[in-house]
């Protein structure tokens, strides 16, 4: 049978590839033996028959494993994944050729590929019945829960059991601040904890993944041979894997608007079921990705609705909600507590003299001063030039000391001046009463200030 005739019979891009079998699960050269016109059209570079595939595209351990399984083990394989290097989705099939065509230790298969600009759900849903059942169950849990963290913990537990992994975890990252945090994890051994591995899975290691996954939909390490390949790419990571006695890894990035939000991290799963596990992980990660992106958006919207964007302090909405929680008893303010009302003097003068930019600068500086003095407490911009501070679980002496510090730094002649009123409640009564009394004390302080400095009243 002529190999060129085989690939020419396909309308889509198709090639015949060969894999050199070295025995004991090892392989040598992987070559593109023949290609049809459709394949030559989509691939850049100079093509020639029997070329190493790595002359055409960068080496990829996961792809090589699929080639080996198809050519040598004669497994029919399929994959539909995002190809980040081309900014497309790739629908690929691996079709083993008859053993009669194999020559010595060279084994052959057909590789076909189609590109789509966006994910096509019919292609994504082409999975086994068992995988489909698991993924549907995952979607129902994600959509059926009102608690994001609870649903994520349930799903990661299901992933751990389904993959028979030692550890399955979701790690979130903040690229701007170069920080990472654990969202949820599940271990095969209930006595194990993610804290046991913090010394090896450091923030430095997690942040090193970003460059590694820039051009790949995911990373899979199944054995020592793969480990050695990735050791050349990311030695810091592989060193941490060896220190944690990790022999196999699946790492899938969660990406939104070309920005990595976090990773699905699975270690020491059942590599004998790698194809099935890959199918489950890739599709489950797709839905997890969407859920994490939605949750991040909701958190940002909630933050915006409760934060004063100019000063970075909590706003009036946030203050009112805090008061409601305390009054209802759902989240009472720890007693004894104190309340401070601080009204900024001179905002109108700043606006009149230097425009709103000068007024904004004054408000920002005032907020920074309050944040500095009351770093451990609740500071709100109640509106305009008015600020409110709630100091929970504070003894009277400590509270008075804080009020004195505020007065000493914002008295007459200071760059920032406040009219200040305060009230300390020993028994933890109704916070609305405390706020009313602090507000009255603030107006009394303002009155005394203008009585002492009448020349400033009209300014």
LINRAZI-V752398 format. One record per residue. N is the residue number from 1. RES is the residue in three letters. SS is DSSP state (2 for helix, 1 for strand, 0 for the rest). Layout:
N_RES_SS / N_RES_SS
This chain:
1_UNK_0 / 2_UNK_0 / 3_UNK_2 / 4_UNK_2 / 5_UNK_2 / 6_UNK_2 / 7_UNK_2 / 8_UNK_2 / 9_UNK_0 / 10_UNK_0 / 11_UNK_0 / 12_UNK_0 / 13_UNK_1 / 14_UNK_1 / 15_UNK_1 / 16_UNK_1 / 17_UNK_1 / 18_UNK_1 / 19_UNK_1 / 20_UNK_1 / 21_UNK_1 / 22_UNK_1 / 23_UNK_1 / 24_UNK_0 / 25_UNK_0 / 26_UNK_1 / 27_UNK_1 / 28_UNK_1 / 29_UNK_1 / 30_UNK_1 / 31_UNK_1 / 32_UNK_1 / 33_UNK_1 / 34_UNK_1 / 35_UNK_1 / 36_UNK_0 / 37_UNK_2 / 38_UNK_2 / 39_UNK_2 / 40_UNK_2 / 41_UNK_2 / 42_UNK_2 / 43_UNK_0 / 44_UNK_0 / 45_UNK_0 / 46_UNK_0 / 47_UNK_0 / 48_UNK_0 / 49_UNK_0 / 50_UNK_0 / 51_UNK_1 / 52_UNK_1 / 53_UNK_2 / 54_UNK_2 / 55_UNK_2 / 56_UNK_0 / 57_UNK_0 / 58_UNK_0 / 59_UNK_0 / 60_UNK_0 / 61_UNK_2 / 62_UNK_2 / 63_UNK_2 / 64_UNK_2 / 65_UNK_2 / 66_UNK_2 / 67_UNK_2 / 68_UNK_2 / 69_UNK_2 / 70_UNK_2 / 71_UNK_2 / 72_UNK_0 / 73_UNK_0 / 74_UNK_0 / 75_UNK_0 / 76_UNK_0 / 77_UNK_1 / 78_UNK_1 / 79_UNK_1 / 80_UNK_1 / 81_UNK_1 / 82_UNK_1 / 83_UNK_1 / 84_UNK_0 / 85_UNK_0 / 86_UNK_0 / 87_UNK_0 / 88_UNK_1 / 89_UNK_1 / 90_UNK_1 / 91_UNK_1 / 92_UNK_1 / 93_UNK_1 / 94_UNK_1 / 95_UNK_1 / 96_UNK_1 / 97_UNK_0 / 98_UNK_0 / 99_UNK_2 / 100_UNK_2 / 101_UNK_2 / 102_UNK_0 / 103_UNK_1 / 104_UNK_0 / 105_UNK_0 / 106_UNK_1 / 107_UNK_1 / 108_UNK_1 / 109_UNK_1 / 110_UNK_1 / 111_UNK_1 / 112_UNK_1 / 113_UNK_1 / 114_UNK_1 / 115_UNK_1 / 116_UNK_1 / 117_UNK_0 / 118_UNK_0 / 119_UNK_0 / 120_UNK_0 / 121_UNK_2 / 122_UNK_2 / 123_UNK_2 / 124_UNK_2 / 125_UNK_0 / 126_UNK_0 / 127_UNK_0 / 128_UNK_0 / 129_UNK_2 / 130_UNK_2 / 131_UNK_2 / 132_UNK_2 / 133_UNK_2 / 134_UNK_2 / 135_UNK_2 / 136_UNK_2 / 137_UNK_2 / 138_UNK_2 / 139_UNK_2 / 140_UNK_2 / 141_UNK_2 / 142_UNK_2 / 143_UNK_2 / 144_UNK_2 / 145_UNK_0 / 146_UNK_0 / 147_UNK_0 / 148_UNK_2 / 149_UNK_2 / 150_UNK_2 / 151_UNK_2 / 152_UNK_2 / 153_UNK_2 / 154_UNK_2 / 155_UNK_2 / 156_UNK_2 / 157_UNK_2 / 158_UNK_2 / 159_UNK_2 / 160_UNK_2 / 161_UNK_2 / 162_UNK_2 / 163_UNK_2 / 164_UNK_0 / 165_UNK_0 / 166_UNK_0 / 167_UNK_1 / 168_UNK_1 / 169_UNK_1 / 170_UNK_1 / 171_UNK_1 / 172_UNK_1 / 173_UNK_1 / 174_UNK_1 / 175_UNK_0 / 176_UNK_0 / 177_UNK_0 / 178_UNK_0 / 179_UNK_1 / 180_UNK_1 / 181_UNK_1 / 182_UNK_1 / 183_UNK_1 / 184_UNK_1 / 185_UNK_1 / 186_UNK_1 / 187_UNK_1 / 188_UNK_0 / 189_UNK_0 / 190_UNK_0 / 191_UNK_0 / 192_UNK_0 / 193_UNK_0 / 194_UNK_2 / 195_UNK_2 / 196_UNK_2 / 197_UNK_2 / 198_UNK_0 / 199_UNK_0 / 200_UNK_0 / 201_UNK_0 / 202_UNK_0 / 203_UNK_2 / 204_UNK_2 / 205_UNK_2 / 206_UNK_2 / 207_UNK_2 / 208_UNK_0 / 209_UNK_2 / 210_UNK_2 / 211_UNK_2 / 212_UNK_2 / 213_UNK_2 / 214_UNK_0 / 215_UNK_0 / 216_UNK_0 / 217_UNK_0 / 218_UNK_1 / 219_UNK_1 / 220_UNK_1 / 221_UNK_1 / 222_UNK_0 / 223_UNK_0 / 224_UNK_2 / 225_UNK_2 / 226_UNK_2 / 227_UNK_2 / 228_UNK_2 / 229_UNK_2 / 230_UNK_2 / 231_UNK_2 / 232_UNK_2 / 233_UNK_2 / 234_UNK_0 / 235_UNK_2 / 236_UNK_2 / 237_UNK_2 / 238_UNK_2 / 239_UNK_2 / 240_UNK_2 / 241_UNK_2 / 242_UNK_2 / 243_UNK_2 / 244_UNK_0 / 245_UNK_0 / 246_UNK_0 / 247_UNK_0 / 248_UNK_0 / 249_UNK_1 / 250_UNK_1 / 251_UNK_1 / 252_UNK_1 / 253_UNK_1 / 254_UNK_1 / 255_UNK_1 / 256_UNK_1 / 257_UNK_0 / 258_UNK_0 / 259_UNK_1 / 260_UNK_1 / 261_UNK_1 / 262_UNK_1 / 263_UNK_1 / 264_UNK_1 / 265_UNK_1 / 266_UNK_1 / 267_UNK_1 / 268_UNK_0 / 269_UNK_0 / 270_UNK_0 / 271_UNK_2 / 272_UNK_2 / 273_UNK_2 / 274_UNK_2 / 275_UNK_2 / 276_UNK_2 / 277_UNK_2 / 278_UNK_2 / 279_UNK_2 / 280_UNK_2 / 281_UNK_2 / 282_UNK_2 / 283_UNK_2 / 284_UNK_2 / 285_UNK_2 / 286_UNK_2 / 287_UNK_2 / 288_UNK_2 / 289_UNK_2 / 290_UNK_2 / 291_UNK_2 / 292_UNK_2 / 293_UNK_2 / 294_UNK_2 / 295_UNK_2 / 296_UNK_2 / 297_UNK_2 / 298_UNK_2 / 299_UNK_2 / 300_UNK_2 / 301_UNK_2 / 302_UNK_2 / 303_UNK_2 / 304_UNK_2 / 305_UNK_2 / 306_UNK_2 / 307_UNK_1 / 308_UNK_0 / 309_UNK_0 / 310_UNK_0 / 311_UNK_0 / 312_UNK_0 / 313_UNK_0 / 314_UNK_1 / 315_UNK_0 / 316_UNK_2 / 317_UNK_2 / 318_UNK_2 / 319_UNK_2 / 320_UNK_2 / 321_UNK_2 / 322_UNK_2 / 323_UNK_2 / 324_UNK_2 / 325_UNK_2 / 326_UNK_2 / 327_UNK_2 / 328_UNK_2 / 329_UNK_0 / 330_UNK_0 / 331_UNK_0 / 332_UNK_0 / 333_UNK_0 / 334_UNK_0 / 335_UNK_0 / 336_UNK_0 / 337_UNK_1 / 338_UNK_1 / 339_UNK_1 / 340_UNK_1 / 341_UNK_1 / 342_UNK_1 / 343_UNK_1 / 344_UNK_1 / 345_UNK_1 / 346_UNK_0 / 347_UNK_2 / 348_UNK_2 / 349_UNK_2 / 350_UNK_2 / 351_UNK_2 / 352_UNK_2 / 353_UNK_2 / 354_UNK_2 / 355_UNK_2 / 356_UNK_2 / 357_UNK_2 / 358_UNK_2 / 359_UNK_2 / 360_UNK_2 / 361_UNK_2 / 362_UNK_2 / 363_UNK_2 / 364_UNK_2 / 365_UNK_2 / 366_UNK_2 / 367_UNK_2 / 368_UNK_2 / 369_UNK_2 / 370_UNK_2 / 371_UNK_2 / 372_UNK_2 / 373_UNK_2 / 374_UNK_0 / 375_UNK_0 / 376_UNK_0 / 377_UNK_0 / 378_UNK_1 / 379_UNK_1 / 380_UNK_1 / 381_UNK_1 / 382_UNK_1 / 383_UNK_1 / 384_UNK_0 / 385_UNK_0 / 386_UNK_1 / 387_UNK_1 / 388_UNK_1 / 389_UNK_1 / 390_UNK_1 / 391_UNK_1 / 392_UNK_0 / 393_UNK_0 / 394_UNK_0 / 395_UNK_0 / 396_UNK_2 / 397_UNK_2 / 398_UNK_2 / 399_UNK_2 / 400_UNK_2 / 401_UNK_2 / 402_UNK_2 / 403_UNK_2 / 404_UNK_2 / 405_UNK_2 / 406_UNK_2 / 407_UNK_2 / 408_UNK_2 / 409_UNK_2 / 410_UNK_0 / 411_UNK_0 / 412_UNK_0 / 413_UNK_0 / 414_UNK_0 / 415_UNK_0 / 416_UNK_0 / 417_UNK_1 / 418_UNK_1 / 419_UNK_1 / 420_UNK_1 / 421_UNK_1 / 422_UNK_1 / 423_UNK_1 / 424_UNK_1 / 425_UNK_1 / 426_UNK_0 / 427_UNK_0 / 428_UNK_0 / 429_UNK_0 / 430_UNK_0 / 431_UNK_2 / 432_UNK_2 / 433_UNK_2 / 434_UNK_2 / 435_UNK_2 / 436_UNK_2 / 437_UNK_2 / 438_UNK_2 / 439_UNK_2 / 440_UNK_2 / 441_UNK_2 / 442_UNK_2 / 443_UNK_2 / 444_UNK_2 / 445_UNK_2 / 446_UNK_2 / 447_UNK_2 / 448_UNK_2 / 449_UNK_2 / 450_UNK_2 / 451_UNK_2 / 452_UNK_2 / 453_UNK_0 / 454_UNK_2 / 455_UNK_2 / 456_UNK_2 / 457_UNK_0 / 458_UNK_0 / 459_UNK_0
